[in-house]
Amino acid sequence: MSSVLPLTEVLVVADCWRTEPDAAAVIYRAIGAAAEIADADVGDAELAVMLTDDSGIRTLNSNWRGIDKPTNVLSFPALQPTGPDGACDAPRMLGDIAIAYETTRREAEHEQKPFDHHLSHLAIHGFLHLIGYDHEKDDDAEAMENLEQQILAQLGIPDPYADRERTH
């Protein structure tokens, strides 16, 4: 397993997050566990997590995905440089994750789970997208969900998919 974790910067850009003073610590812990368990090659990499509100994420969702509504989490993997290795001494960017407060809060309450558990899940989900996981196809979704369950279990967080009926 990788012992070096990605450099993660948490940026609070919406005042509503001030009600969750431990949010950054929750995110650092979740991404650290995800990097170790997914055994991702991210030791020299950086990522940013932007804690925004529904309005901010709605704008991102509309601009980047053409979906004019808020969502819980968005991931923006960075384009990797294609030049010769060593051409740039800058750290490798994994990309950015945006998480919306109101949607995250609403979903946690609806699913009757602690806010920090849901926030951990969303941070892990976003991170897995940055390192190449996807859930467009059933097989890919199952692999990604299994990895999320494993990482969350390591953090002592119950399976977020346990109550859902499997359709396949």
For each residue, the residues with C-beta under 8 A, 3 or more apart:
1: 36 37 39
2: 5 35 36 39 40 41 42 43
3: 36 43
4: 42 43 44
5: 2 8 31 32 35 36 42 43
6: 31 35 40 42 43 45 46 47 94
7: 45 46 47 91
8: 5 27 28 31 46 47 48 49
9: 46 47 48 49
10: 23 24 27 28 48 49 51
11: 48 49 50 51
12: 17 18 23 24 51
13: 50 51 52 56
14: 17 51 52 53 56 101
15: 18
16: 19 53 101 102
17: 12 14 20 23 51 101
18: 12 15 21
19: 16
20: 17 23 101 115 116 119
21: 18
22: 25 26 116
23: 10 12 17 20 26 27 51 116 119
24: 10 12 27 28 51
25: 22 28 29
26: 22 23 29 30 116 119 120 123
27: 8 10 23 24 30 31 49 119 120 123
28: 8 10 24 25 31 32
29: 25 26 32 33 120 155
30: 26 27 33 34 119 120 121 123 124 127 151 155
31: 5 6 8 27 28 34 35 47 49 123 124 127
32: 5 28 29 35 36
33: 29 30 36 37 124 151 154 155
34: 30 31 37 38 40 123 124 127 128 151
35: 2 5 6 31 32 38 40 42 127
36: 1 2 3 5 32 33 39
37: 1 33 34 147 150 151 154
38: 34 35 127 128 131 133 147 151
39: 1 2 36
40: 2 6 34 35 131
41: 2 45
42: 2 4 5 6 35 45 94 131
43: 2 3 4 5 6
44: 4 91 92
45: 6 7 41 42 91 92 93 94
46: 6 7 8 9 91 92 93 94
47: 6 7 8 9 31 93 94 95 96 97 127 130
48: 8 9 10 11 96 97
49: 8 9 10 11 27 31 96 97 98 99 123 126
50: 11 13 56 96 97 98 99
51: 10 11 12 13 14 17 23 24 99 101
52: 13 14 55 56 57 60 98 99 100 101
53: 14 16 56 57 100 101 102
54: 57 58 70 100 101 102 103
55: 52 58 59 70
56: 13 14 50 52 53 59 60 98 100
57: 52 53 54 60 61 70 71 72 74 98 99 100 103
58: 54 55 61 62 68 69 70 71
59: 55 56 62 63
60: 52 56 57 63 64 74 98
61: 57 58 64 65 67 68 69 70 71 74
62: 58 59 65 66 67 68 69
63: 59 60
64: 60 61 74 76
65: 61 62 74
66: 62
67: 61 62 71
68: 58 61 62
69: 58 61 62
70: 54 55 57 58 61 100 102 103
71: 57 58 61 67 74 100 103
72: 57 99 100 103 104 107 122
73: 97 98 99 100 104 122 123 125 126
74: 57 60 61 64 65 71 97 98 126
75: 95 96 97 125 126 127 129 130
76: 64 95 96 97 98
77: 94 95 129 130 132
78: 93 94 95 96 130
79:
80: 92
81: 87 88
82:
83: 87 88
84: 87
85:
86:
87: 81 83 84
88: 81 83
89:
90:
91: 7 44 45 46
92: 44 45 46 80
93: 45 46 47 78
94: 6 42 45 46 47 77 78 127 130 131
95: 47 75 76 77 78 130
96: 47 48 49 50 75 76 78
97: 47 48 49 50 73 74 75 76 123 126 127 129 130
98: 49 50 52 56 57 60 73 74 76
99: 49 50 51 52 57 72 73 104 119 122 123 126
100: 52 53 54 56 57 70 71 72 73 103 104
101: 14 16 17 20 51 52 53 54 104 105
102: 16 53 54 70 105 106
103: 54 57 70 71 72 100 106 107
104: 72 73 99 100 101 107 108 115 118 119 122
105: 101 102 108 109 115
106: 102 103 109 110
107: 72 103 104 110 111 118
108: 104 105 111 113 114 115 117 118 119
109: 105 106 112
110: 106 107
111: 107 108 118 160
112: 109
113: 108 117 118 158 160
114: 108 117 118
115: 20 104 105 108 118 119
116: 20 22 23 26 119 120
117: 108 113 114 120 121 152 157 158 160
118: 104 107 108 111 113 114 115 121 122 160
119: 20 23 26 27 30 99 104 108 115 116 122 123
120: 26 27 29 30 116 117 123 124 152 155 157
121: 30 117 118 124 125 148 152 157 160
122: 72 73 99 104 118 119 125 126
123: 26 27 30 31 34 49 73 97 99 119 120 126 127
124: 30 31 33 34 120 121 127 128 148 151 152
125: 73 75 121 122 128 129 144 148
126: 49 73 74 75 97 99 122 123 129 130
127: 30 31 34 35 38 47 75 94 97 123 124 130 131
128: 34 38 124 125 131 133 144 147 148
129: 75 77 97 125 126 132 133 134
130: 47 75 77 78 94 95 97 126 127
131: 38 40 42 94 127 128
132: 77 129
133: 38 128 129 140 143 144 147
134: 129 137 140 144
135: 140 141 144 145
136: 140 141
137: 134 140 141
138: 141 142 168
139: 142 143
140: 133 134 135 136 137 143 144
141: 135 136 137 138 144 145
142: 138 139 145 146 168
143: 133 139 140 146 147
144: 125 128 133 134 135 140 141 147 148
145: 135 141 142 148 149 161
146: 142 143 149 150
147: 37 38 128 133 143 144 150 151
148: 121 124 125 128 144 145 151 152 160
149: 145 146 152 153 159 160 161
150: 37 146 147 153 154
151: 30 33 34 37 38 124 147 148 154 155
152: 117 120 121 124 148 149 155 157 158 159 160
153: 149 150 156 157 159
154: 33 37 150 151
155: 29 30 33 120 151 152
156: 153
157: 117 120 121 152 153 160
158: 113 117 152 162
159: 149 152 153 162
160: 111 113 117 118 121 148 149 152 157
161: 145 149 164
162: 158 159
163:
164: 161
165:
166:
167:
168: 138 142
